[in-house]
Amino acid sequence: QVRLVESGGGLVQAGGSLTLSCAASGRTFDIGALAWFRQAPGKEREFVAGILWSAPNLRSYADSVRGRFTVSRDTRGNSVNLQMNSLKPEDTAAYFCAVRRLRVLERSAAEFGTWGQGTQVTVSS
């Protein structure tokens, strides 16, 4: 079983930056891909960025964050970071990391079986 813990959320002004971290523990050798999702109140959970666990140079981004967010893996500590720059009020949401066993970058939340508890990001205008 894999356990995920997100950290790094907070309150930031528009144009600012935050770095989220997703720490994985347990059977990390079972991880094929990891993705970040976000969910704003009253909205569906949406894909933000994804990365292949064993090939971290292979990444995928939602159009809404491409060029502003960067996902990367810290292989020393089994964690994945989401560097968020040029934040906008519409980026305000709870951010979750999730993993799946298959080594395929997917964008559907239904494809991910293990989730963290989430961390809140609030961007003020």
Buried (B, 14 or more C-beta within 10 A) or exposed (E): EBEBBBEBBEEBEBEBEBBBBBBBEEEEEBBBBBBBBBBBEEEEBBBBBBBBBEEBEEBBBBEBBEEBBBBBBEEEEBBBBBBBBEBBEEBBBBBBBBBBBEEEBBBEBEBBEBBBEBBEBBBEE
